[in-house]
Every structure is written in structure tokens, then in C-alpha cells.
Amino acid sequence: MTVELHGYQRSVYARIARMALHEKRVGYTWREIDPFADNIPQDYLAMHPFRRVPTLVHDGFVIYETSAITRYIDEAFDGPRLQPDDPAARARMAQIVSIIDSYGYWPIVRQVFAQRVFRHLMGHEPDEIEIREGLAASQDVLRALESLNTAGHFLVGEALSLADVHLAPMLAYFTLAPEGVAQLAGYPRLSGWWGHMANRPSVVGTDPNRPIAQGEIVNV
């Protein structure tokens, strides 16, 4: 069995796919792809025509789009189930994932984290207007997730699901910004959830500050 994950180490979506592989204890070979580069390899574009990451290759089967990848990982490999059996719980999981993708990623990652943290690391001044707009928009997302999080340590039911896997990398970035920490504190259930998730091995083991070499075989 060969598993390759093509992704960008700083990408939250690549980290989501990595977390799913870690939770299922599936080893993989890492292929670094910078989606912002001008010279993305043609063999990668042949797999992913939209120039984004990640892409999973399993014994010749190629799949992109993160939600499709994580569902495939859950269903194709042994290990703990990452999707609830109960239809209502599975629908709630899908709802949370959709909320995160549709309404959360841009304000939480691209506005708050990228402006306050990443631009500073790159030696650039942040856009304070973007940060304020991101914080305002993220309030709606956090409020919705707080209302849906009635399970405690996990977002849906008594076990980790793809909802948790999807949200964790986003909040990991959000809480690197002081404003993100302060805002999250206003949502006690979500804060408790993140306090539990932040120390989970799949979160710690996929920290983008722990670099992976091109072609490295990641054993989990």
C-alpha cells in the first residue's frame, strides 16, 4: 500500500488531511507543493487542476478536495471511525464542516491569523481593517459553533469526528493571535473543546512548526 499526501505545510487544509491520517494511524509520504508558486509542477496540476492543496494518492487513486479526502481516509482504512453511525449526528458533523469552510476559514485564517501573525513573521505590517473585519465575521462563526457544541470534549457525540479534525487547525492558527485568544474566551464550551484538542497527538504531531522534508515518510 502506498499513500502520498501532496500539500503545503502551512495550509490548514493540508493539516486537516494529515490529522485524519494520524487519527487512523496511516503512514504516508509527504510531497510539498506551494500553491502560491508560479511554477507548480505540471504533474501536480494534472492531478489537481485548480492549483490548490491537498491531494491524496492511494495506490494510484487520486482525490482532491479536503472533505472528500478525509471521508475517503475514514472509509478506506482501518482504525477508529471518524464519522458517526447515527444519521442525525453524521448530518451535524457535515453541517459543522460546512460552516467552517463556508464562513470560518476566511475570517479566522486569512484575515485574523494571516494579518496579525503571518504578515508579522514575513516582516510586513498587518492590515488592521482586515483584522477588525475578520474578528467581526468570526463572531458569527464561533457563536454558531458554540450553540452546536453540546457534547463536551468533542463537537459531535462522545468520540472524535471529522468535525473536530476540520476545526482544530483553524483554531490553532486563530489562537496564535492575541485577539483570537480573547475572542475565543467568550465561548466557554468551544474554549473547553480547544483546551482538550490542543494537546491531542494528531494536533501536536501535525504542527506546521515541525517541518516535514520533501519525500519524507511519516509514520504515525
Phi, psi and omega in degrees: 000129175240133178231125175239138174240119178262123183193177179251126190299331180273356183284129176295328182287323173296323179293324176301312179297319178298317179300318179298317177297320179296317181296327179272356181059048178252118176287156184205160174260131183269131175238111183283128177228124176265107184289349180267355181285154177282335187247054176298131183304141182296328180291333175285318178297333176293333178272322184229095187289351183262007171064032179239176177230157005264173169226136178252137174235119181235108181048044177090346177276124184250131178216136173235175193083117191301316181297323177291321180297312184293324177293321177296315179303316181296320187270338184269342187237153175291169179122181183298141179292135179253006176229131181297150176283327182291129183302320181294317179293322179293323176294321178296319176302312181296323178298315180296317178301318180293321177300314181299313182293314189282325189237342187262321189301312186297305181292320186288315186263306188284333180261302184287302182295308186298321182283314185281324188254304189293318180296325176297316179299329180273000179082021181248156176282140178284158174267105185294330178294317177299319180296314179298318179295321179294319178295321179295315181290326181290337177302316180297321181292312181295322179297317180294316181293324177298318182290332181273342183273089179249006189263344181101245184294335180236156185288329182226117175072200187261004181225157178299142177226179179296339174298315178295317181298324183286321185280326188305312180297330179292313180288333175300319177287315183303320184277003168280344176266133179305323179294326178293317177300313181296319182290318180298327181300340179281000182235090191298320181292318180291323176297317177296320177300313182293323176301325177284315185289327187301333181260004180292139183306324181290333176282311180298318184288347179248015178304124182295346175281357173253089191295150175249136178283152175301125179083004181293138174270117183263113178261130184236000000 
